[in-house]
Amino acid sequence: MKRLSLFAAFALAAALSGHAFAQQGTPAPAAAGNQHMHAFDPQQQLQRLTRQLQLTPDQQAKIGPLLQQRDQQLQALRGDSTLRPADRRARAMSIMQDSESQIGALLTQPQRDKWKAMREKALERMQEKRGQGVPSSSGSSGG
C-alpha cells in the first residue's frame, strides 16, 4: 500500500513534467551530473502544462514559482545525506503532495480533470516501467 502511494507521488512528478518518464533519453538541462533522483526542469514543466492544460498567462505566472520552489526543495532533499531512504521518500512525497494541492487550486475544474487523467496515465506508465504489471488489457501477466 505504501509503495502505491510512493508511485503516486512520483507519478505526480511525471505528470507535472509532461512525458518526462516516457522521454528519459534526453536528460534535462538541470540534471548536468548523474543525478539518480528525478531532476525536472521547472521551465519545461511549465511549458508542458501550459500546452496540455491551456494555462492562462495568470496561471503560468503563479504556477511557475511553485514548480521552481518544489524543484529547490527536492534538490535540497537529494543533498541531505542525514536522512534514511524511507524518510527521504516520505519527505519527497510530502513535497509533491503540497505542490499538487497548490497547483490544483489554481486550475479550473476541466483543467484539474485533465491533469488528474495525466497523472493517472503517468502512474500506469511508471508501474509498467518498474515491472509492477498493471493488469490492464494484457491477459498474460503471470498466472
Secondary structure as UniProt FT lines:
FT   HELIX           2..16
FT   TURN            20..25
FT   TURN            29..30
FT   HELIX           42..53
FT   HELIX           57..78
FT   TURN            81..82
FT   HELIX           85..106
FT   HELIX           109..129
FT   TURN            130..131
//
